């Protein structure tokens, strides 16, 4: 009964983290800005850290089933 919200939250975090990481990597590979009017290194680093954090939260949700 309590595993439903954990599965939902884990799925949302994993999809968001995976999508953000994929998008950030593709922007960096094409040398396109990750965020406009921001330092390219800082924006790519921050987006990468947010993506990894979301993936870690998703994995944490799945381990608490």
Kinemage of the C-alpha trace (Angstrom):
@kinemage 1
@onewidth
@group {chain A} dominant
@subgroup {mainchain}
@vectorlist {calphas} color= white
{ca unk a 1} P 0.000 0.000 0.000
{ca unk a 2} L 2.824 2.401 0.822
{ca unk a 3} L 4.911 1.378 -2.179
{ca unk a 4} L 2.664 3.205 -4.671
{ca unk a 5} L 3.872 6.725 -3.819
{ca unk a 6} L 7.496 5.542 -3.679
{ca unk a 7} L 7.213 4.004 -7.133
{ca unk a 8} L 5.585 7.152 -8.515
{ca unk a 9} L 8.149 9.501 -6.944
{ca unk a 10} L 11.064 7.311 -7.994
{ca unk a 11} L 9.788 7.187 -11.563
{ca unk a 12} L 9.304 10.965 -11.715
{ca unk a 13} L 12.767 11.657 -10.298
{ca unk a 14} L 14.408 9.104 -12.606
{ca unk a 15} L 12.670 10.428 -15.736
{ca unk a 16} L 13.434 14.041 -14.865
{ca unk a 17} L 17.066 13.328 -13.997
{ca unk a 18} L 17.619 11.222 -17.098
{ca unk a 19} L 15.979 13.785 -19.356
{ca unk a 20} L 17.893 16.692 -17.847
{ca unk a 21} L 21.186 14.832 -18.052
{ca unk a 22} L 20.563 13.843 -21.682
{ca unk a 23} L 19.588 17.398 -22.614
{ca unk a 24} L 22.585 18.918 -20.831
{ca unk a 25} L 25.043 16.513 -22.450
{ca unk a 26} L 23.603 17.141 -25.922
{ca unk a 27} L 23.792 20.933 -25.423
{ca unk a 28} L 27.409 20.714 -24.236
{ca unk a 29} L 28.428 18.438 -27.118
{ca unk a 30} L 26.990 20.879 -29.662
{ca unk a 31} L 28.626 23.782 -27.824
{ca unk a 32} L 25.216 25.382 -27.392
{ca unk a 33} L 24.357 27.324 -24.243
{ca unk a 34} L 22.671 25.383 -21.472
{ca unk a 35} L 21.216 28.639 -20.093
{ca unk a 36} L 21.238 32.025 -21.786
{ca unk a 37} L 23.253 34.918 -20.309
{ca unk a 38} L 25.012 32.630 -17.823
{ca unk a 39} L 28.577 31.335 -17.702
{ca unk a 40} L 28.549 28.149 -19.866
{ca unk a 41} L 30.663 26.133 -17.443
{ca unk a 42} L 28.595 27.147 -14.429
{ca unk a 43} L 25.265 26.426 -16.119
{ca unk a 44} L 26.390 23.026 -17.402
{ca unk a 45} L 27.802 22.127 -13.990
{ca unk a 46} L 24.675 23.184 -12.132
{ca unk a 47} L 22.372 21.376 -14.567
{ca unk a 48} L 24.538 18.258 -14.344
{ca unk a 49} L 24.498 18.310 -10.562
{ca unk a 50} L 20.715 18.766 -10.520
{ca unk a 51} L 20.329 15.826 -12.901
{ca unk a 52} L 22.557 13.567 -10.831
{ca unk a 53} L 20.747 14.621 -7.649
{ca unk a 54} L 17.391 13.745 -9.219
{ca unk a 55} L 18.722 10.347 -10.314
{ca unk a 56} L 20.059 9.676 -6.809
{ca unk a 57} L 16.701 10.637 -5.291
{ca unk a 58} L 14.950 8.325 -7.742
{ca unk a 59} L 17.250 5.466 -6.814
{ca unk a 60} L 16.709 6.210 -3.117
{ca unk a 61} L 12.929 6.061 -3.605
{ca unk a 62} L 13.230 2.716 -5.362
{ca unk a 63} L 15.371 1.256 -2.571
{ca unk a 64} L 12.688 2.101 0.004
{ca unk a 65} L 9.979 -0.100 -1.495
